[in-house]
Amino acid sequence: MSVPLLAIGIAAGVTLIFFLIRTRLHPDLRFWPTPRPWGWQSLLFWTLFRTLNISALVLSALDWHRWKAVSPERWLGAGLAVAGVALYGMACYALGRGNLYCGKDGLVTGGIYRWTRNPQYATAIPAYLGLALASYSLGALILAILLALTFVLMALAEEPWLEANYGEDYCAYRRRVARFYNWRYGLIVLRTESLRLERALKGARP
C-alpha cells in the first residue's frame, strides 16, 4: 500500500466532506454547487475532488493483488466496476454537456433519470467500491467509502439549488423518483415485463 498516497486521499476526502456538510447545514455558505466558475469555492472543490478520485484510482492499481485472480469476490467487484462505468457514461450522455456538474441547460427526467435523480453518483459509488473489491486494496476501499459519502453529500447539496432553478418541475420530479435507486419503479417494470412474458407464453401454447 502506498501510505503517502492514501494519506493524501484521506486528507482530500475529509476536507471535502467537511465543506459539503457545512454547505448542507448553512446553504448561504455554499461550497457545492460552486457559486461561480473561478471563485475560491470552485478551485478548492475541484482540487479536492480530483485529488480524491485520482488517489482512489491510482491506489487500486498500485495495490492490485494478482494472487487472488480467480476469487469470486474479485470477479463480482470487477463486474460492478465495469457496469458502474458503463452506466455512468450513459448518464452523462443523457444529461448533456451543458448540464454536467450543475450546468443549467434544462431539467432532464427521462431515460436513466426515471430510475434515479442522481445517476452519475448512483453509478459511480458501486464502480469505486467494486474497483476496491477487485483490487483487494484496503486503502482503495477507504477512499471509495470517502467518495461514496462525498457523492451522497453532493446530491443533498444540489437539491436546494435544483429547486431554486427549476421550481415546481423539479419538485414534482423529486416526488416521483428516488434520490439514488428507484426500487419501486424497478419492481413495477419487473412486474409488467413478467406479465407480458406470461401472456406471450400462454399465447404460444397450442
N, CA, C and O of each residue as an XYZ file, in Angstrom:
824
protein
N       0.845     -1.199      0.000
C       0.000      0.000      0.000
C       0.878      1.246      0.000
O       1.865      1.316      0.733
N       0.521      2.220     -0.816
C       1.230      3.488     -0.837
C       0.658      4.382      0.263
O      -0.379      5.021      0.083
N       1.347      4.416      1.403
C       0.847      5.172      2.558
C       0.744      6.666      2.264
O      -0.269      7.268      2.621
N       1.743      7.301      1.629
C       1.601      8.739      1.323
C       0.400      9.036      0.428
O      -0.308     10.019      0.649
N       0.165      8.198     -0.576
C      -0.970      8.409     -1.473
C      -2.282      8.252     -0.720
O      -3.222      9.019     -0.923
N      -2.336      7.253      0.149
C      -3.539      7.047      0.958
C      -3.777      8.255      1.867
O      -4.908      8.719      2.007
N      -2.713      8.756      2.480
C      -2.839      9.917      3.373
C      -3.339     11.139      2.615
O      -4.180     11.883      3.119
N      -2.823     11.352      1.401
C      -3.269     12.484      0.578
C      -4.748     12.341      0.234
O      -5.513     13.302      0.321
N      -5.140     11.130     -0.158
C      -6.547     10.892     -0.496
C      -7.469     11.090      0.689
O      -8.538     11.685      0.552
N      -7.068     10.599      1.854
C      -7.892     10.759      3.056
C      -8.013     12.235      3.426
O      -9.099     12.711      3.756
N      -6.892     12.958      3.369
C      -6.926     14.390      3.697
C      -7.860     15.146      2.759
O      -8.640     15.991      3.197
N      -7.775     14.835      1.455
C      -8.658     15.494      0.485
C     -10.113     15.131      0.743
O     -10.989     15.996      0.703
N     -10.375     13.843      1.009
C     -11.738     13.391      1.229
C     -12.366     13.983      2.479
O     -13.510     14.437      2.449
N     -11.628     13.979      3.571
C     -12.156     14.513      4.832
C     -12.421     16.017      4.720
O     -13.438     16.507      5.211
N     -11.511     16.746      4.076
C     -11.709     18.187      3.888
C     -12.917     18.453      3.003
O     -13.716     19.345      3.288
N     -13.051     17.685      1.937
C     -14.182     17.832      1.025
C     -15.495     17.566      1.752
O     -16.455     18.323      1.605
N     -15.536     16.506      2.527
C     -16.744     16.145      3.270
C     -17.100     17.233      4.287
O     -18.274     17.552      4.478
N     -16.077     17.801      4.940
C     -16.318     18.880      5.900
C     -17.027     20.060      5.227
O     -18.014     20.574      5.754
N     -16.524     20.488      4.063
C     -17.120     21.625      3.377
C     -18.508     21.301      2.844
O     -19.374     22.175      2.809
N     -18.732     20.060      2.430
C     -20.060     19.673      1.944
C     -21.073     19.633      3.081
O     -22.227     20.022      2.898
N     -20.654     19.167      4.249
C     -21.549     19.178      5.414
C     -21.865     20.618      5.806
O     -23.000     20.939      6.159
N     -20.867     21.470      5.743
C     -21.098     22.878      6.052
C     -22.104     23.488      5.082
O     -22.956     24.280      5.484
N     -22.005     23.120      3.805
C     -22.969     23.597      2.814
C     -24.371     23.124      3.149
O     -25.336     23.880      3.039
N     -24.479     21.860      3.562
C     -25.787     21.298      3.907
C     -26.397     22.011      5.103
O     -27.602     22.258      5.129
N     -25.581     22.342      6.089
C     -26.077     22.987      7.301
C     -26.289     24.490      7.115
O     -27.176     25.083      7.729
N     -25.459     25.099      6.258
C     -25.533     26.544      6.031
C     -25.510     26.814      4.520
O     -24.456     27.127      3.966
N     -26.669     26.695      3.848
C     -26.704     26.867      2.383
C     -26.183     28.217      1.904
O     -25.743     28.334      0.761
N     -26.225     29.239      2.760
C     -25.715     30.541      2.348
C     -24.195     30.544      2.206
O     -23.634     31.427      1.556
N     -23.517     29.549      2.819
C     -22.060     29.408      2.679
C     -21.775     28.271      1.711
O     -21.095     27.306      2.061
N     -22.291     28.381      0.505
C     -22.325     27.251     -0.420
C     -20.948     26.910     -0.982
O     -20.237     27.766     -1.508
N     -20.598     25.627     -0.853
C     -19.353     25.095     -1.401
C     -19.625     24.299     -2.672
O     -18.792     24.242     -3.576
N     -20.815     23.682     -2.725
C     -21.261     22.940     -3.906
C     -22.777     23.006     -3.995
O     -23.450     22.811     -2.983
N     -23.344     23.276     -5.179
C     -22.695     23.732     -6.406
C     -21.966     25.058     -6.199
O     -22.433     25.936     -5.475
N     -20.827     25.179     -6.843
C     -19.989     26.346     -6.604
C     -20.671     27.620     -7.128
O     -21.267     27.599     -8.205
N     -20.590     28.714     -6.385
C     -21.287     29.940     -6.788
C     -20.828     30.506     -8.126
O     -21.653     31.016     -8.884
N     -19.528     30.430     -8.438
C     -19.035     30.939     -9.720
C     -17.852     30.093    -10.174
O     -17.158     29.515     -9.337
N     -17.606     30.007    -11.479
C     -16.617     29.064    -12.028
C     -15.208     29.191    -11.466
O     -14.572     28.171    -11.202
N     -14.696     30.400    -11.273
C     -13.302     30.539    -10.863
C     -13.159     31.157     -9.476
O     -12.120     31.733     -9.155
N     -14.189     31.040     -8.661
C     -14.097     31.508     -7.282
C     -13.295     30.532     -6.435
O     -12.925     29.453     -6.898
N     -13.030     30.917     -5.189
C     -12.217     30.040     -4.334
C     -12.917     28.724     -4.050
O     -12.265     27.691     -3.898
N     -14.277     28.756     -3.976
C     -15.011     27.504     -3.735
C     -14.806     26.527     -4.880
O     -14.592     25.335     -4.661
N     -14.875     27.045     -6.110
C     -14.708     26.185     -7.280
C     -13.299     25.596     -7.338
O     -13.133     24.395     -7.551
N     -12.300     26.433     -7.149
C     -10.910     25.953     -7.217
C     -10.630     24.926     -6.128
O      -9.996     23.902     -6.383
N     -11.101     25.198     -4.914
C     -10.862     24.269     -3.810
C     -11.638     22.972     -4.014
O     -11.101     21.883     -3.811
N     -12.914     23.094     -4.420
C     -13.721     21.893     -4.613
C     -13.089     20.965     -5.643
O     -12.895     19.779     -5.376
N     -12.766     21.504     -6.824
C     -12.258     20.648     -7.890
C     -10.877     20.091     -7.565
O     -10.553     18.977     -7.976
N     -10.062     20.841     -6.837
C      -8.765     20.314     -6.425
C      -8.930     19.123     -5.490
O      -8.288     18.088     -5.672
N      -9.795     19.272     -4.487
C     -10.025     18.189     -3.528
C     -10.712     16.999     -4.191
O     -10.337     15.849     -3.961
N     -11.715     17.281     -5.013
C     -12.491     16.218     -5.650
C     -11.619     15.382     -6.586
O     -11.667     14.152     -6.558
N     -10.829     16.054     -7.407
C      -9.967     15.323     -8.340
C      -8.846     14.595     -7.612
O      -8.454     13.500     -8.015
N      -8.328     15.189     -6.548
C      -7.288     14.515     -5.763
C      -7.819     13.221     -5.166
O      -7.139     12.195     -5.197
N      -9.031     13.264     -4.622
C      -9.635     12.074     -4.035
C      -9.890     11.007     -5.094
O      -9.580      9.835     -4.878
N     -10.450     11.397     -6.230
C     -10.727     10.442     -7.310
C      -9.451      9.804     -7.845
O      -9.376      8.583     -7.985
N      -8.459     10.618     -8.142
C      -7.210     10.099     -8.712
C      -6.489      9.210     -7.696
O      -5.921      8.182     -8.064
N      -6.511      9.599     -6.429
C      -5.865      8.782     -5.393
C      -6.494      7.399     -5.311
O      -5.792      6.395     -5.186
N      -7.824      7.349     -5.381
C      -8.521      6.062     -5.321
C      -8.173      5.183     -6.523
O      -7.940      3.984     -6.372
N      -8.140      5.778     -7.709
C      -7.834      5.008     -8.919
C      -6.390      4.509     -8.915
O      -6.132      3.343     -9.212
N      -5.457      5.388     -8.581
C      -4.039      5.004     -8.597
C      -3.750      3.970     -7.516
O      -3.003      3.019     -7.744
N      -4.342      4.157     -6.341
C      -4.108      3.197     -5.257
C      -4.665      1.822     -5.607
O      -4.069      0.804     -5.256
N      -5.809      1.785     -6.298
C      -6.361      0.496     -6.736
C      -5.386     -0.218     -7.667
O      -5.222     -1.435     -7.586
N      -4.738      0.545     -8.555
C      -3.779     -0.047     -9.489
C      -2.500     -0.492     -8.769
O      -1.967     -1.566     -9.048
N      -2.016      0.334     -7.851
C      -0.767      0.010     -7.157
C      -0.923     -1.179     -6.219
O       0.011     -1.958     -6.027
N      -2.105     -1.309     -5.640
C      -2.341     -2.379     -4.658
C      -2.958     -3.631     -5.268
O      -3.389     -4.524     -4.539
N      -3.005     -3.706     -6.562
C      -3.649     -4.848     -7.216
C      -2.940     -6.143     -6.833
O      -1.734     -6.281     -7.040
N      -3.700     -7.101     -6.269
C      -3.129     -8.372     -5.806
C      -3.405     -9.460     -6.843
O      -4.539     -9.919     -6.981
N      -2.386     -9.860     -7.555
C      -2.559    -10.852     -8.624
C      -2.875    -12.240     -8.087
O      -3.478    -13.053     -8.787
N      -2.470    -12.518     -6.844
C      -2.645    -13.874     -6.312
C      -4.108    -14.220     -6.050
O      -4.409    -15.374     -5.744
N      -5.028    -13.262     -6.160
C      -6.446    -13.543     -5.960
C      -7.213    -13.494     -7.281
O      -8.404    -13.184     -7.303
N      -6.528    -13.798     -8.371
C      -7.104    -13.589     -9.698
C      -8.394    -14.370     -9.934
O      -9.253    -13.911    -10.686
N      -8.550    -15.540     -9.310
C      -9.708    -16.377     -9.630
C     -10.782    -16.345     -8.538
O     -11.718    -17.142     -8.592
N     -10.679    -15.465     -7.565
C     -11.656    -15.448     -6.475
C     -12.986    -14.863     -6.949
O     -12.995    -13.910     -7.727
N     -14.119    -15.424     -6.487
C     -15.436    -14.940     -6.931
C     -15.677    -13.477     -6.578
O     -16.249    -12.728     -7.370
N     -15.235    -13.068     -5.375
C     -15.486    -11.678     -4.984
C     -14.731    -10.689     -5.861
O     -15.184     -9.564     -6.074
N     -13.572    -11.117     -6.369
C     -12.839    -10.233     -7.290
C     -13.620    -10.055     -8.589
O     -13.711     -8.945     -9.114
N     -14.177    -11.135     -9.104
C     -14.983    -11.035    -10.321
C     -16.229    -10.194    -10.087
O     -16.638     -9.430    -10.962
N     -16.839    -10.333     -8.903
C     -18.008     -9.521     -8.558
C     -17.637     -8.042     -8.539
O     -18.354     -7.208     -9.092
N     -16.508     -7.722     -7.897
C     -16.059     -6.336     -7.850
C     -15.769     -5.776     -9.226
O     -16.144     -4.644     -9.535
N     -15.098     -6.572    -10.061
C     -14.789     -6.126    -11.422
C     -16.069     -5.897    -12.224
O     -16.169     -4.938    -12.989
N     -17.042     -6.784    -12.042
C     -18.322     -6.616    -12.739
C     -19.038     -5.343    -12.315
O     -19.584     -4.621    -13.149
N     -19.033     -5.067    -11.002
C     -19.640     -3.835    -10.503
C     -18.946     -2.606    -11.083
O     -19.596     -1.639    -11.480
N     -17.615     -2.660    -11.123
C     -16.843     -1.525    -11.632
C     -17.146     -1.275    -13.105
O     -17.379     -0.135    -13.507
N     -17.143     -2.328    -13.905
C     -17.392     -2.177    -15.342
C     -18.820     -1.688    -15.597
O     -19.039     -0.780    -16.400
N     -19.790     -2.300    -14.904
C     -21.188     -1.883    -15.082
C     -21.383     -0.438    -14.629
O     -22.083      0.337    -15.280
N     -20.755     -0.082    -13.503
C     -20.876      1.280    -12.998
C     -20.316      2.303    -13.964
O     -20.928      3.347    -14.190
N     -19.148      2.011    -14.539
C     -18.538      2.941    -15.501
C     -19.404      3.075    -16.747
O     -19.594      4.181    -17.255
N     -19.931      1.955    -17.244
C     -20.778      1.991    -18.441
C     -22.046      2.812    -18.195
O     -22.438      3.627    -19.031
N     -22.680      2.592    -17.046
C     -23.905      3.334    -16.732
C     -23.607      4.799    -16.441
O     -24.419      5.675    -16.740
N     -22.445      5.062    -15.862
C     -22.037      6.449    -15.622
C     -21.913      7.203    -16.956
O     -22.387      8.331    -17.088
N     -21.274      6.567    -17.929
C     -21.159      7.182    -19.241
C     -22.519      7.422    -19.874
O     -22.746      8.458    -20.499
N     -23.427      6.460    -19.710
C     -24.777      6.603    -20.248
C     -25.497      7.783    -19.593
O     -26.197      8.546    -20.259
N     -25.310      7.921    -18.268
C     -25.963      9.004    -17.539
C     -25.424     10.364    -17.970
O     -26.190     11.314    -18.130
N     -24.110     10.460    -18.157
C     -23.511     11.724    -18.604
C     -24.005     12.104    -19.993
O     -24.272     13.275    -20.265
N     -24.125     11.121    -20.860
C     -24.613     11.381    -22.218
C     -26.060     11.858    -22.179
O     -26.430     12.795    -22.886
N     -26.878     11.207    -21.348
C     -28.290     11.586    -21.253
C     -28.449     12.993    -20.688
O     -29.337     13.738    -21.103
N     -27.593     13.352    -19.751
C     -27.692     14.678    -19.135
C     -27.254     15.779    -20.090
O     -27.838     16.863    -20.097
N     -26.236     15.512    -20.890
C     -25.744     16.509    -21.835
C     -24.647     17.369    -21.233
O     -24.630     17.626    -20.029
N     -23.736     17.809    -22.081
C     -22.580     18.573    -21.599
C     -23.002     19.859    -20.882
O     -22.367     20.264    -19.909
N     -24.056     20.488    -21.354
C     -24.490     21.750    -20.757
C     -25.037     21.615    -19.358
O     -25.179     22.615    -18.653
N     -25.354     20.380    -18.930
C     -25.907     20.154    -17.594
C     -24.920     19.496    -16.637
O     -25.189     19.408    -15.439
N     -23.784     19.034    -17.149
C     -22.858     18.307    -16.289
C     -22.367     19.179    -15.149
O     -22.045     20.353    -15.332
N     -22.317     18.578    -13.964
C     -21.812     19.254    -12.771
C     -22.459     20.623    -12.575
O     -21.804     21.662    -12.489
N     -23.798     20.551    -12.511
C     -24.616     21.722    -12.166
C     -24.613     22.800    -13.238
O     -24.584     23.992    -12.930
N     -24.643     22.381    -14.497
C     -24.944     23.331    -15.555
C     -26.443     23.614    -15.546
O     -27.188     22.965    -14.813
N     -26.887     24.565    -16.344
C     -28.292     24.976    -16.332
C     -28.894     24.873    -17.724
O     -29.429     25.849    -18.249
N     -28.804     23.682    -18.324
C     -29.272     23.501    -19.695
C     -30.655     22.863    -19.758
O     -31.102     22.445    -20.827
N     -31.328     22.788    -18.620
C     -32.670     22.218    -18.594
C     -32.757     20.969    -17.741
O     -31.795     20.209    -17.636
N     -33.915     20.760    -17.131
C     -34.140     19.603    -16.265
C     -34.357     18.348    -17.098
O     -35.218     18.327    -17.978
N     -33.590     17.311    -16.829
C     -33.700     16.036    -17.538
C     -34.406     15.031    -16.632
O     -33.987     14.819    -15.494
N     -35.479     14.410    -17.134
C     -36.250     13.476    -16.305
C     -36.515     12.139    -16.996
O     -37.129     11.255    -16.399
N     -36.068     11.975    -18.238
C     -36.360     10.745    -18.972
C     -35.189      9.785    -18.986
O     -34.128     10.068    -18.429
N     -35.393      8.640    -19.630
C     -34.324      7.653    -19.748
C     -33.862      7.137    -18.398
O     -34.673      6.734    -17.564
N     -32.562      7.153    -18.190
C     -31.996      6.647    -16.939
C     -32.435      7.491    -15.746
O     -32.370      7.040    -14.603
N     -32.883      8.724    -16.018
C     -33.336      9.602    -14.937
C     -34.713      9.218    -14.405
O     -35.189      9.830    -13.450
N     -35.357      8.229    -14.995
C     -36.578      7.677    -14.413
C     -36.260      6.713    -13.278
O     -37.117      6.392    -12.455
N     -35.009      6.257    -13.251
C     -34.592      5.281    -12.248
C     -33.931      5.938    -11.042
O     -33.957      5.385     -9.943
N     -33.349      7.095    -11.235
C     -32.643      7.781    -10.162
C     -32.496      9.254    -10.510
O     -32.293      9.606    -11.672
N     -32.600     10.111     -9.503
C     -32.415     11.541     -9.756
C     -30.934     11.899     -9.896
O     -30.593     12.970    -10.397
N     -30.075     11.011     -9.456
C     -28.630     11.276     -9.478
C     -27.876     10.085    -10.070
O     -27.118      9.425     -9.360
N     -28.074      9.799    -11.364
C     -27.475      8.587    -11.922
C     -25.948      8.595    -11.939
O     -25.332      7.534    -11.840
N     -25.317      9.783    -12.065
C     -23.848      9.801    -12.034
C     -23.338      9.306    -10.684
O     -22.427      8.480    -10.617
N     -23.931      9.816     -9.619
C     -23.499      9.416     -8.288
C     -23.911      7.967     -7.989
O     -23.147      7.201     -7.403
N     -25.129      7.612     -8.402
C     -25.643      6.264     -8.128
C     -24.841      5.184     -8.840
O     -24.823      4.036     -8.396
N     -24.174      5.536     -9.944
C     -23.358      4.555    -10.665
C     -21.877      4.640    -10.272
O     -21.167      3.635    -10.298
N     -21.417      5.846     -9.909
C     -20.013      5.990     -9.510
C     -19.737      5.299     -8.182
O     -18.647      4.759     -7.989
N     -20.695      5.302     -7.266
C     -20.484      4.676     -5.952
C     -20.180      3.189     -6.089
O     -19.143      2.746     -5.596
N     -21.047      2.385     -6.746
C     -20.700      0.960     -6.896
C     -19.469      0.733     -7.754
O     -18.768     -0.263     -7.573
N     -19.189      1.649     -8.698
C     -17.997      1.488     -9.538
C     -16.727      1.571     -8.690
O     -15.836      0.733     -8.829
N     -16.639      2.562     -7.824
C     -15.457      2.700     -6.977
C     -15.366      1.581     -5.934
O     -14.283      1.052     -5.680
N     -16.498      1.224     -5.336
C     -16.485      0.135     -4.360
C     -16.117     -1.187     -5.030
O     -15.374     -1.990     -4.466
N     -16.639     -1.405     -6.235
C     -16.302     -2.616     -6.972
C     -14.838     -2.670     -7.342
O     -14.219     -3.732     -7.273
N     -14.272     -1.538     -7.735
C     -12.850     -1.496     -8.071
C     -11.984     -1.806     -6.859
O     -10.988     -2.521     -6.969
N     -12.362     -1.270     -5.708
C     -11.611     -1.555     -4.476
C     -11.690     -3.039     -4.132
O     -10.700     -3.638     -3.710
N     -12.877     -3.632     -4.316
C     -13.039     -5.056     -4.048
C     -12.224     -5.891     -5.024
O     -11.603     -6.880     -4.634
N     -12.226     -5.496     -6.289
C     -11.467     -6.243     -7.296
C      -9.968     -6.161     -7.058
O      -9.241     -7.110     -7.352
N      -9.501     -5.046     -6.532
C      -8.059     -4.880     -6.323
C      -7.579     -5.473     -5.001
O      -6.376     -5.619     -4.786
N      -8.514     -5.816     -4.116
C      -8.161     -6.312     -2.783
C      -7.307     -5.296     -2.029
O      -6.360     -5.659     -1.330
N      -7.652     -4.033     -2.179
C      -6.878     -2.959     -1.559
C      -7.681     -2.326     -0.434
O      -8.743     -1.751     -0.672
N      -7.175     -2.430      0.791
C      -7.836     -1.797      1.922
C      -7.797     -0.282      1.775
O      -8.777      0.398      2.077
N      -6.668      0.250      1.310
C      -6.559      1.689      1.111
C      -7.552      2.201      0.087
O      -8.186      3.235      0.296
N      -7.692      1.474     -1.034
C      -8.653      1.875     -2.060
C     -10.079      1.798     -1.529
O     -10.925      2.612     -1.899
N     -10.349      0.825     -0.664
C     -11.676      0.703     -0.070
C     -11.980      1.906      0.824
O     -13.090      2.438      0.798
N     -10.994      2.332      1.612
C     -11.182      3.506      2.475
C     -11.509      4.733      1.629
O     -12.425      5.489      1.954
N     -10.761      4.930      0.544
C     -11.012      6.081     -0.321
C     -12.348      5.950     -1.055
O     -13.029      6.948     -1.290
N     -12.722      4.716     -1.417
C     -14.016      4.506     -2.081
C     -15.166      4.863     -1.142
O     -16.172      5.423     -1.578
N     -15.022      4.543      0.140
C     -16.058      4.901      1.121
C     -16.148      6.413      1.269
O     -17.244      6.968      1.345
N     -14.993      7.085      1.309
C     -14.994      8.549      1.370
C     -15.647      9.143      0.118
O     -16.375     10.132      0.201
N     -15.384      8.537     -1.033
C     -16.012      9.005     -2.276
C     -17.523      8.787     -2.241
O     -18.287      9.650     -2.672
N     -17.953      7.635     -1.729
C     -19.391      7.366     -1.649
C     -20.077      8.416     -0.779
O     -21.136      8.927     -1.141
N     -19.481      8.736      0.359
C     -20.048      9.753      1.238
C     -20.035     11.121      0.556
O     -20.971     11.906      0.704
N     -18.967     11.395     -0.188
C     -18.883     12.655     -0.933
C     -20.013     12.769     -1.949
O     -20.653     13.816     -2.049
N     -20.262     11.706     -2.700
C     -21.320     11.734     -3.715
C     -22.697     11.922     -3.070
O     -23.539     12.643     -3.604
N     -22.924     11.276     -1.929
C     -24.205     11.439     -1.229
C     -24.395     12.894     -0.799
O     -25.469     13.467     -0.985
N     -23.353     13.484     -0.227
C     -23.442     14.870      0.229
C     -23.573     15.841     -0.943
O     -24.258     16.857     -0.828
N     -22.925     15.541     -2.062
C     -23.084     16.387     -3.252
C     -24.532     16.369     -3.737
O     -25.085     17.409     -4.094
N     -25.139     15.187     -3.748
C     -26.533     15.081     -4.174
C     -27.445     15.882     -3.249
O     -28.350     16.575     -3.715
N     -27.211     15.790     -1.951
C     -28.018     16.539     -0.988
C     -27.834     18.045     -1.164
O     -28.795     18.810     -1.071
N     -26.597     18.463     -1.417
C     -26.317     19.885     -1.574
C     -26.940     20.445     -2.848
O     -27.257     21.633     -2.910
N     -27.118     19.608     -3.860
C     -27.668     20.076     -5.138
C     -29.174     20.316     -5.086
O     -29.698     21.108     -5.870
N     -29.875     19.648     -4.176
C     -31.332     19.684     -4.204
C     -31.912     21.091     -4.023
O     -32.791     21.473     -4.795
N     -31.459     21.885     -3.033
C     -31.990     23.261     -2.948
C     -31.654     24.092     -4.178
O     -32.447     24.936     -4.594
N     -30.485     23.857     -4.760
C     -30.073     24.579     -5.966
C     -30.975     24.212     -7.142
O     -31.372     25.084     -7.915
N     -31.297     22.942     -7.280
C     -32.183     22.498     -8.356
C     -33.593     23.054     -8.174
O     -34.233     23.468     -9.140
N     -34.070     23.060     -6.937
C     -35.405     23.606     -6.679
C     -35.451     25.101     -6.993
O     -36.436     25.598     -7.539
N     -34.377     25.810     -6.644
C     -34.330     27.249     -6.916
C     -34.297     27.529     -8.417
O     -34.835     28.540     -8.868
N     -33.669     26.640     -9.199
C     -33.528     26.867    -10.639
C     -34.697     26.338    -11.456
O     -35.026     26.905    -12.498
N     -35.340     25.243    -10.995
C     -36.375     24.609    -11.813
C     -37.750     24.582    -11.146
O     -38.723     24.123    -11.745
N     -37.831     25.067     -9.924
C     -39.116     25.257     -9.270
C     -39.975     24.014     -9.157
O     -39.493     22.943     -8.786
N     -41.262     24.165     -9.484
C     -42.231     23.089     -9.301
C     -41.943     21.892    -10.192
O     -42.269     20.765     -9.820
N     -41.336     22.105    -11.366
C     -40.988     20.977    -12.241
C     -40.052     20.013    -11.510
O     -40.230     18.796    -11.572
N     -39.062     20.565    -10.822
C     -38.136     19.711    -10.076
C     -38.827     19.084     -8.866
O     -38.601     17.914     -8.559
N     -39.665     19.857     -8.181
C     -40.357     19.311     -7.009
C     -41.243     18.122     -7.395
O     -41.290     17.118     -6.685
N     -41.942     18.247     -8.525
C     -42.786     17.143     -8.996
C     -41.934     15.937     -9.360
O     -42.300     14.800     -9.064
N     -40.809     16.184     -9.996
C     -39.889     15.102    -10.356
C     -39.333     14.435     -9.106
O     -39.218     13.211     -9.056
N     -38.987     15.226     -8.101
C     -38.441     14.685     -6.850
C     -39.457     13.793     -6.148
O     -39.083     12.808     -5.512
N     -40.741     14.131     -6.259
C     -41.771     13.302     -5.635
C     -41.931     11.962     -6.351
O     -42.328     10.972     -5.737
N     -41.624     11.931     -7.644
C     -41.818     10.705     -8.433
C     -40.644      9.740     -8.352
O     -40.835      8.524     -8.350
N     -39.430     10.279     -8.285
C     -38.231      9.453     -8.470
C     -37.346      9.527     -7.229
O     -37.179     10.590     -6.631
N     -36.791      8.393     -6.857
C     -35.932      8.319     -5.668
C     -34.616      9.047     -5.904
O     -34.184      9.236     -7.041
N     -33.992      9.449     -4.802
C     -32.743     10.200     -4.902
C     -31.639      9.381     -5.566
O     -30.884      9.904     -6.385
N     -31.542      8.088     -5.213
C     -30.461      7.271     -5.768
C     -30.965      6.049     -6.531
O     -30.598      5.862     -7.691
N     -31.795      5.214     -5.912
C     -32.212      3.975     -6.576
C     -33.728      3.837     -6.471
O     -34.279      3.685     -5.381
N     -34.384      3.893     -7.615
C     -35.839      3.863     -7.664
C     -36.325      2.415     -7.688
O     -36.759      1.909     -8.723
N     -36.244      1.765     -6.537
C     -36.627      0.351     -6.454
C     -38.095      0.152     -6.804
O     -38.448     -0.850     -7.426
N     -38.948      1.080     -6.418
C     -40.380      0.947     -6.701
C     -40.632      0.904     -8.206
O     -41.398      0.070     -8.690
N     -39.984      1.803     -8.943
C     -40.131      1.805    -10.398
C     -39.579      0.503    -10.989
O     -40.147     -0.043    -11.935
N     -38.480      0.016    -10.432
C     -37.900     -1.240    -10.905
C     -38.848     -2.410    -10.712
O     -38.971     -3.268    -11.586
N     -39.521     -2.444     -9.559
C     -40.475     -3.522     -9.301
C     -41.667     -3.445    -10.253
O     -42.173     -4.470    -10.709
N     -42.110     -2.225    -10.547
C     -43.228     -2.061    -11.489
C     -42.835     -2.572    -12.874
O     -43.596     -3.293    -13.520
N     -41.631     -2.187    -13.325
C     -41.150     -2.647    -14.632
C     -41.013     -4.163    -14.644
O     -41.396     -4.812    -15.617
N     -40.469     -4.734    -13.568
C     -40.299     -6.186    -13.488
C     -41.640     -6.900    -13.526
O     -41.787     -7.911    -14.212
N     -42.622     -6.379    -12.791
C     -43.948     -6.986    -12.776
C     -44.604     -6.892    -14.152
O     -45.209     -7.853    -14.627
N     -44.480     -5.734    -14.783
C     -45.070     -5.543    -16.104
C     -44.468     -6.494    -17.131
O     -45.181     -7.111    -17.922
N     -43.131     -6.602    -17.104
C     -42.458     -7.487    -18.056
C     -42.785     -8.950    -17.779
O     -42.888     -9.751    -18.708
N     -42.950     -9.304    -16.497
C     -43.306    -10.685    -16.154
C     -44.688    -11.039    -16.684
O     -44.899    -12.128    -17.219
N     -45.641    -10.098    -16.529
C     -46.986    -10.336    -17.047
C     -46.984    -10.433    -18.567
O     -47.690    -11.258    -19.146
N     -46.185     -9.582    -19.209
C     -46.096     -9.621    -20.671
C     -45.519    -10.947    -21.144
O     -46.001    -11.526    -22.118
N     -44.488    -11.429    -20.455
C     -43.889    -12.722    -20.811
C     -44.863    -13.854    -20.575
O     -44.935    -14.794    -21.366
N     -45.618    -13.770    -19.483
C     -46.602    -14.822    -19.174
C     -47.677    -14.876    -20.250
O     -48.075    -15.960    -20.676
N     -48.154    -13.705    -20.698
C     -49.170    -13.674    -21.762
C     -48.607    -14.211    -23.075
O     -49.295    -14.915    -23.814
N     -47.348    -13.870    -23.355
C     -46.730    -14.342    -24.594
C     -46.583    -15.861    -24.578
O     -46.788    -16.516    -25.600
N     -46.228    -16.424    -23.417
C     -46.080    -17.872    -23.320
C     -47.418    -18.582    -23.444
O     -47.511    -19.649    -24.051
N     -48.470    -17.977    -22.858
C     -49.807    -18.575    -22.969
C     -50.291    -18.531    -24.412
O     -50.926    -19.472    -24.888
N     -49.989    -17.439    -25.106
C     -50.408    -17.309    -26.493
C     -49.672    -18.249    -27.410
O     -50.175    -18.607    -28.475
N     -48.466    -18.659    -27.000
C     -47.660    -19.558    -27.848
C     -48.036    -21.013    -27.673
O     -47.662    -21.857    -28.487
N     -48.788    -21.319    -26.596
C     -49.154    -22.723    -26.374
C     -50.191    -23.180    -27.409
O     -51.072    -22.415    -27.803
N     -50.070    -24.427    -27.835
C     -51.031    -24.958    -28.840
C     -52.405    -25.197    -28.229
O     -53.321    -25.637    -28.923
